[in-house]
Amino acid sequence: MIRLLLLLTLSAAATHAQTWELLNPRPTTEFFYGVARAGDTYVFAGTNGVVGALAPGADSLDIIGQFDGSFGRTIVFSDATTGWIGEQDGLSGAIHKTTDGGRTWTEVLETAGMITHIDLVDAQTVWAAGSQFIRDRVIVRTTDGGQTWTDVAYPRREGASFDPLIAFEAFDAQTAVAIDRQRYVYRTTDAGVTWDTTRVEAGPEGAGYSDAHFFDDGRGWLVGTLQTILTTDDGGQTWTRQLGSADSTDAARHSFNQITFSDPQTGWAATRDCLYRTADGGQTWTPSCTVGTWGAYGLLLDAEGTGFLATGYLDTPDGESLGVLRTEDGGETFTNLTAAFRGLINAAAFGTDGEAWGAGGSTIVRTTTGWRDVEVVLEDPSAYFQSVATDGDRRVWVVGFSGAIRASANGGDTWTAQGSGTQTNLNRVAHLGDRTLVVIGDDGLVLRTEDDGATWDSLATGVADDLDALHFRDAQNGWAAGERGRLLQTTDGGVTWTPRDAGVLSDLQAVFFASETHGYLLASDVVYATTDGGATWALQPTPATVASLSAISFVDEQRGWIAADGAVLETSDGGATWAESPGFETTTYFRDVHFVSPERGWVFGGDGAVVRYTAPPATATEADTPEASALAVYPNPTAGPATLAFALGDSAEVTVTVHDALGRAVARQRLALGVGEHRLALPGSLAPGLYVVTAEASGDRLGATRFTVVR
């Protein structure tokens, strides 16, 4: 913990900048190599430095962190917070450590070879081993929790060609066993100063080996090709065969690549399409082959048969995917924790208590967890669904091409087809309350119901252009827009519609009114705005790099967001300026956007993408005592340069960030500072407005305070 000397006269609540989080599909395109238990949570190491976790009671994997590296080959935890990842990055590697359960990671050692095995003797004593395709093996050891590392002399055989290690197990600070692909076993009892070498001869002729598991008393198992499972009682010096036959007709299928034991009697061994289980220390093995074909990389189960299999791929009758599989019956059945809906979401509607619905293409989906989990509740290959609406009380309507209307009275458990009386494509639906809904479609079509869709009336609009956008500000006032700049207005809940001239010839994709006077129209790459209730419209500039604007949402007359292809635009001045939202990194195309407050919103689109925006509001209050705050800015307000003042009780690397009123980071400095008082110059080019400045030191929040820029 960094000690802060309190100097200041104002206090402020801690704030942080906005974030965008991909809720679905998770975990995108990563796959996982290792799994470890951290208290009651299971943590997974994967490609691109991604770290996933399954919390107690959760049904899907969350991405909780990322280490600065390529992919994690192995992961271990000594307790609920302290863990280690061994990394492979091409021919080299590294060791990373966490002390917060996997959320943040620090590289503690860079190695010349990939790290494929990490073994904990205790929280301070850690062995790590791996291979380097040119420079032979890597074995290192620490006895101080990773602060310092010692290179261990790796085992060599006279005149031997290189073979990577397939297993490494440390029994204590002095004793360890390593096994290579050529069936050689190396054992040290003096921390690697010397190694005894023996060769495994018990397996079938021609068998190759891929993984081993040991207990501290020297009991262990070794698995490989030709259905081979061997066991040892003396730390690998001698072996006996438990399973394996060169003549087996199933040998090609049953090449074991992973093995784990929860106790000396209960264990599992994985092939590419089966999980074998033993309850008698390996004397007998029973296969379960119920899931499909997989690439098994990480395997961890407990004595009750609950555990996980991390797979590089999963090929089932339903198709191919990446997967972390969970079993609760010893491998008889599995659930894919990373399975995700990857269809199109054209539109979404929100209910209560985290329940919401999405529609697009041939599917209707539902979430009951605020989009953290998505399930398909209706799939119709003959349909193309465009829009969804709800009454907020679990009644849902979905419309689509060829006059399709589907309705559910129970949140999507069951669906019925409602007769629209038309084969025209239906593009948008809105629920107005009191059992009233309005639907728009091609050829100027407007449908309306006052009985929850039992009957639908077709209303005259006087236009023949396709209508693609619909927005109701309240139960009476609404707008529809579509082809060739067509714009219609209703002030009686959709009973009658009046054409309005926006002076636009482009096809319109979306319409939204933030108030009675302030409204917006989207064409493919431009925004039009009105401040007089639609009497006149003006073009608003948008970034030239962003195209295919598709949906818009405002929370008041000033703050709004636009969904586009691979980007989200935002404004804080009513659209006078639009800019790409910082931190938004998802590249798919988007079709809908919903914001319920300046601090919370979602965008939806292709590949099942659901991305959530979170931005806790920046707040500040006057201090009860002059010493209560950690930071001070002077002069405040400022018409030019300003200075941030604070003091440190310990040396630290300090990060100072300036956020604007929307929570966006507009300036950041990172400095190595010593003990004592410090004065930092803040940017003098900030636009007029309210800002919040925060300071962090080595992960600890020092404080936050606000200041105002005037001109």
N, C-alpha and C positions, 0 to 999 in steps of 0.2 A: 504494500500500500504506500503510495506517495504521500508524504506529509506536506500540507499546504499551509503557508503562513498567511493569516487573514489580515488584509490591509484596508478593506474597502468600505464604501459607504452605501452601496445599493445591493440588493439581493435579487436573484431571478431563479425561476424554476428551470431545471435542466430540460433541454430540448434536443432533438436530433432531426436530421434531414429526412426528406421523404424517401420511401422505398417502393420498388415494384417487385412483387413476388409471383413467380409462376406457380399457380396452384394445380393446374392440370395442363398437359400430362406431366407427371412426376415419376421418376427423375429424368426426364427428357431422354437423351440418347446414351446415358452412362450405363455401364454395367459394373458389377462389383466382384472383387476378388476375395476379400476377407470379411469375416464377421467375428465380433467379440462381444462379451457381455460386460456392461458398465453399470453395476448396481442392478436396477430393475429394467434398464434400457439396453437394447441391442444396437450396436453401432457397426456400420458397414463402410469399408474403404473401396473406392472405385476409381474409374478413369477420370482424367482431367482434374485430379485433386479433389473430386467430390466426396463428401462424407455424408452418409445417410444414417437415419436413426429410426427405430421403432419404439415409441414410448409405451408404457404399460397401458393395455386396453385399446390401443390404436389398431386400426385395420389396414393402414397403408403407411408406406415409408415416407418420411419427410427428409428433405435435404437441410441439414443443420449447419454445415460448415464446408470449408474448402481449404486445403493446404496448398502452398505455393509449389506445385510440382506436376508431374505427369500422371501416373496412376499408382495407387496403393496396392502392393502385392500381399501385404500381411498386416494385421492389426491385433493388438493385445491391450488389455486394461488391467491395472493393478488394483483399482477400486472404481467407484462411481465417477470420478473426475479425471484421474490420471491415466493417460493412454499413450500408445506409441504406434506409428505407422512406418512400415518399411516401403520405400518407393523404388520403382524402376522408371528410369528416364533414358531410353535408348540403352547404351552400354553402361551407363553410370547409374547412381542412385543416391538416396539420402535417407536419413532417419528424422522423423518429425514427432514432436511431443505436444500433448494437450494437457491442460490442468483444469479445464472447465467442461469436461464431458464430451469433447469433440467439436465444440463450436469454433474455437480458434486453435491454430496450430503454429508451432515455432520449429523451424529447422534447427536441429541440434548437431547434426553431422552430415557433411557431404562425403560420399564414398566413391571410389573408383569403379565399383561394380554395383549391380542392382541388389537391393536388399529383399530377399524372399522369405526370410525367417527371422522372427524376433521371439525370444524366450525370456520370461521374467523369473528370476530366482526370488526376488522380493522387490519392493518399491525402489530400492536404490541399485540393486545389482541386475543388470540387463545384458544379455548376449544378443548379438545380431549377426546374421550370416547371409551370404549370397554368392553370386558368381559374376565374372566379367569375361566376356567371350574371348578377349585377347589376353588379359593379364591374370587369368586364373581366378582363384577364389578370394572372397573377402570375409573375414571374421573379426569382429570388434567386440569390446566389452567395456562396460562402465560400472563403477561401484559407488558413484555419487549422484545417481539419478539423471545422468546424461550431461552433467557439467563438463566432464572430461572423459575421453575415450582412449582405450589402449588397443593398438593393433595386435591381434593374436596371430602367431605363426600358423598359417594354414597347412593342413596335411598334404604331403606330396608322396608320390610313389616313383621310384627310380625308373626313368625312361618312359613314364606314362604320358599319354596324350591327355589333353584337358577334357574333363567331364564335369558338368555343373552339379552342384549339390541339389539333391531332391528332398533331403530332410536334415533338420538340425534340432537337437534337443539338449538343453542344459539342465542338469540335475541340481547343481549348487554352484558356488563361485569358482570351483576348481574343476568340476567334472562336466563333460559334454560329449555328445556323440554326433557325428556327421556321416551322411551316406550319400554317395554319388551314383550317377546313372550306370556305371560299370559294376555295380553290386559290391563296391568296396565300402567297408564300415571303418570309420576312424574314431578312436576313443582317447580322450585326454583326462588325466586326473590331476594335472598341475597347471590348469588355466592355459593350456595350449603350448607350453614349453616343449612337450613331447607328445607324440601321438602313436598309439598302437593301431596296426592295420590288420584287418581280417577280410575275407571275401565270403559273400553269401553264396552257398552252394546248394541250399535246400530246395530251391524252386525248380520248376520245369525247365528243361533245356531251352534256351532262347528267350526266356522271360526277361522283360525290362521292368524297371521299378519307378514309381512316381511319387509316393508319399509314405510317411511313417508316423506313428503316434507312440509315445512312451509315457510311462508313469515313473515317479521318482525312485521306485525300488528296482528299476531296470527292466520291468515288464514292458514289452512293446510289440507292435505289429508293423508289418511292411507289406504294401500292396503294389500290384503292377499288372502287366499284361498276362494273357493266358489264364485269366480267372485266378490269379495268384494272390493268396494271403498267407504270409509267414508270421510266426511269433517267436519271441525270445524272452528268456527269464534272466538274462545276465547282461543287459545293456547293449545287446547287439553282437556279442562275441560268438554266440552260436544261435542257430535258427532251426525251427521245424516247420514243416508245411501243414497248414490247416485247410487250404483250398487251393486248387490249381491243377490243370491238366492240359498238356500240349495237344491231346487228341480230342478235346472238347469241341463239339460242333458249335457251341455258343461262345468260344474263346474270343472271336473277333469282336463280338458285341460286348462281352463282359471283360473289358480291360479297366481295372480299377484305377482311379486317379485321385481319390480322396479317402481318408479314413479318420475317424474320431471315436473316442471312448469317453463316456461320462463317468464310468467307474471300471474296475478291472473285469467286470462281467458283461457290461452292457456297452455295445458299440455298433457303429454303422460304417459301411464302406460303399462308396458311390461309383457306378460306372456311367456310361453316357446315357443310359436309359433305365437304370434300375438302382434302387437303394437296398442294400443287404443289411440285415440286422442280426445280431447275436445277443443272447441273454446268458450265455455260459462261457464267456471268455474267448469265444471264437471256435469252440469245438464244433458247433453247427451254425450255419448261416442261412437265413431265409430271405429270398429276394421279394421286393415289391416293385412292379413295373407298370405303374398306372398313369403316369403323367404324360410322357412323351420323350423326346430326345433333348438332352441338355448338354451344356459344357459345365461340369462341376468344378468350381474354384475354391469355395469356402464352405465348410461343413461344421455345424455346431448343434448338438442336441443334448438334452439332459436325460436323467434316468427315467423320467416319466414319458419320454418320447416326444417332447415339445422342443422344436428347434428350427433351424434354418439351413437352406442350401442356396448359396450365391452362385448364379449361373451366368456364363458369358452369353449364352443364347438359350432359347427355349422353343422347341419346335413341336407343336401340338396339333391335333386335328382342326383347331380353330385358327391356326396360323402361327407365324413366327413372332417372337418378341424377346425382349430382355427381361430377366426376372430375378427377384429374390423370393424364394419359395418358403412358406411356413407350413410346418406340419405339427399337428397336435396328437397324432396317433402313431408315432414312430415311423412315419414314412408311407403309411397306407394311402393317405390322401394329402394333397398340397393345395395351398392358396397362394396365388401370385400377388405379392404385396406391391409390385411395381406395375401391375397391369393398369392401363389407363385408356380412357375413351379418346380416340384419335380421329373422330369424325368432325364434320363441320358444325359450328354453332353460329347460325345466322342471327339469332336474337335470344334474349333471356328475359325472364320475368321473376320477380322476387316476392316470396310469401313472408312468413314469420318464422322465428326460431331457427334461422339458418336454412330454411327450405327454399328452393328456387328451381326453375325449370329452364331448359334450353331446347331450341329446335333448329334443325338444319339438315338439308339433304333428306335421307330416308329415316332419320332417327329423332326421337324425343328423349331427352335425358333429364335426370333429376339429381339434386343434391340435398342432403339434410344436414350437411356440415359446413355450410358457407363456401361450397365449391372445393373443399379439400378432398372429397370423394365424389365421384360422378358415376351414376349407373344409368344404363339404357333401360327405359321403361316402355318404349314402343319402337319397333323397327318395321318399316313397310317398304320393301324394295321398289314398289311401284309408285311411291310418293316422293314429292320434293317439298319439304316443309320450309316455310319462310319466316314465320313470326309466331310469337306466343304471348298470351296475356293471362292474368289471374285476378280473381276477386280478393285475394289476400286471405281467403278462408278455405284454401285447398281445392277450389274449383279452378280448372285450367282449360284454356282453349288454344288450339294450334291450327294455323291455316297454311295452305300451300297451293301448288299448281293444280290445275284441272278442277277447281272449285272445292278442294278438299278442306273439310273442317273436322277436327277430332276434339272431343271434349271428355274431361274426366271430372268426376264429382268427389274423388277421394285422393287427390294429390298425385295422380298418375298411376295408381295401382291397377286400375282398369280404364279402358277407353271405349268410347262409342263414336261412330261416324254420324255427324249431323248433316241433314240435307240442306245444301246451300242453294239449290235450284239453278245452278250454273256450272258450266265446264270452263269458265274463264279462270285464269290464274289469279289466285288471291295472294296479296303481297304483305299486308300488314293488318294487325288486329289490335284494338284498344278496348279495355274495360272501363266503363264510365261510372259504375255503381248502380244500385237498384236494378240488377239483372240486365242492364243495358250494355251492349257491345256494338262497336262499329268496325267494319272490315272494308278495306279498299283493295282494288285489283286492277288488272289490265282493262283497256278500253273505257276508262273513266268510271269503272264499276264501284259503287258503294253499297254495302249491305248493312242492315241494322236490325237488331233484335232487342226486345224488351222482356223476353222470357228465358234468358240464359241460353238462347240458341235453339229452343224447341221449334221456333219458326223464324225465318229471316225474310225481311222485306228488301227489295231492290229499289234504290232511290235514284231519281233523276238528277244528274249533275250538269247536263248540257255540254259535256266534253267527251272526246273519244280517245284522248291520250292515256297511256298507261300511267297509273298512280302507284308510286313506289315508296312514298314516305308519309307518315302519319304521326301527329302529336296533338294531344289534348292537354292544355294547361289546367283545366278543371273539367267538371262534368258538362259544361255548356260550350266552352270555347276551344275550338280545335282548328287544325290546318292539315291539308293534304297537298302533296307536291309530287311531280313526276316528269314525264317526257317533255322536252322542248320548253322547259321553264314553266310548265303548267303549275298554277298555285290556286288552291281553293280554301275558303274560310267558312266556318260554321259558328254560329253563336247560339244555337238551340240544340246542342247535343247531337249534331249530325243529321237532323231531320232535313234541313235545307243547306245548300252549299252555294256560295257566291264566288265567281272567278275574281282573282286579284292579279294585277299586272305588276310583276317584279322587275320587268325590263330585262329578263334573262332568257336566253335562247337555248342554253345548255340543259341537258337532262339533269334533274335534281335527285340527289340520293337521300337527303335527310332534311327535316325541318324541326326546329325547336324554338319555343318561346320561353325565355327565362322570367318574363313578367308580361304585363299587358302591353307594354310598349317595346320591349327589347326582344328581338327575334333573329333567327339565323337560318340560312339556307346553305346546303352543301351541294356543289357540283363535284365532278371527279377530282379536280385539283384547285378549286377556288372556294372562297367563303363570301357570302353576301350577308349584310346585317342591316337591320332596321331599328331605329330608336323612336319611331312614331306609330307603332302598332301595325306596320306593314304598308303604310301609305307610300313610303319611299324606301329604296334599298341601295346600299353602297357596297362596293367591292372592298374586301379586307385582304391585306397581304399575308401570304403564308410562305414558309420556306420552300424554295424551288426544288429541294432534294426530296420532298415528301409528296407522294401522289396517291391516287385512289382513296380520297376522303370518303368515308362511308357512314359514319354515325357521329352524333354530337350530343353533349350533355352539359348543362349549366346548373350550378347550385344557387346562384344569384345573378344579378346583372353584370357582374364583373368577372367571375371565375368560371371557366369552362374548359372542356377537353374535347378533342376530336380523335376518333379512331381512324387509322389509315393502314396502308400496307407497311408492316414492319416498324411502325412508329406510332406514338401518341403525341399530339400537339396540345399545348395548354396556353391559357391566357389569364392574366390577372387584371386586365384593363378593358374588359368588354369586347375583346377581339381587335382592339387597335393594333396590338402586336400579338403574334402567335410564334411560339418556339417549341422545339422538340422537348419533351419532358425528360429531364435528366434521370439517368439510371435505368431507362427502359431499354432492354437489350434483346427482347424476343423478336425474331425476324419473320414470323409468319404474317399472313394478311388478317386483318380484323374487320368485323362486320357490325359490332354493337358495342356500346359503351354506356355504363350506368354509374353516376355519382350520386351518393346520398348525402354527402357533406363535403366540405373542403378537405377533410382528412380521410375519406374512404370512398373508393370507387373500384370498378372492374371493367375490363375490356374482354371481348370474346371474338373468336374467329376460327381459322382453319386449323387442322390437326388437333382439334379438341382444345385449343388454347384458351385458358382462363387465367388472366393476370390481374392481381389485386394491387391496388395503390393504398399505401398507408402513410400518413404524414401527421404525427401528433402536433397539435397547435403549439406555437411558441408563445409562452405567457411569461409575464414578469410582474412582480409586486414589490412594493416598498418594504424595506426591512424593518423589523421590529427593533433591532439594535444596530448600531453602526458597524459592528464586526461581523454581521451575519453572512455577507457575500464573499465569494472567492475571487471575483474579477471586477475590474472597474474600467470604464472608457471615459476619456476626457479629451476635448470638451464634448459635452453631450447636452443638447443637440450640437451637431457640427456642420459647418458649411464647407469644410475642406478636410485636410488630414486630421486623423484622430489617433489616439494612443491607447493601447490596452495595457493595464498595469496589474501585475500579480507577483507572487513570491513563492518559491519552492523551498521545502524543508529538506529535500533530497535531490540529487542530480537525476535527470530523466530526459527522455526524448518526448517533447511536447508537440502536440498537434493542435493548432488553433484554426477554427473554421468559422466563417461568417455565413449566415443563412439569411435569405430575404424573407418577406412576410409569408411566402408560400412554402417556406421550409427548404428551398433550394440552396445548395451550397454554391456561393458565388465567389468565394476566395478561401484559400487554405495555405497554411504554412506549417512545415515540420522542422523543428529545431532541437538540437541537443543542448540542454541548458543545465547550468550548475545550481548549487544552493544559493538562495538569496532573492533579492528583488529584481524584477525584469520589466522592461518597457518595450513594447512592440508597436511599430507603426502599422496601422490598418490602412487598407487601400483608400486613396483619396479620390478615386474615380467612380464611386458608387452613386447610382441614381438616387434622387430623393425618395425617402421612405423609411419604414421601420425595419431594423435588422436585429438579429440575435447572434452574439458571438459566444462560442463554446471553446473550452480547452480540455484536452485529455492528456494524461501522462502515463505511458506504459499500460494502457488499458483502463486506467482509473479516471473517472470524470472529475475534473477539478472544479467545474462550475460553469455558469452561463449568465449572461446579462444582456440587456437590450440597449440599443442606442438608435438615435434618429439622425438622418441626413437631411438637411434643408438647403435650399439654394435661394 
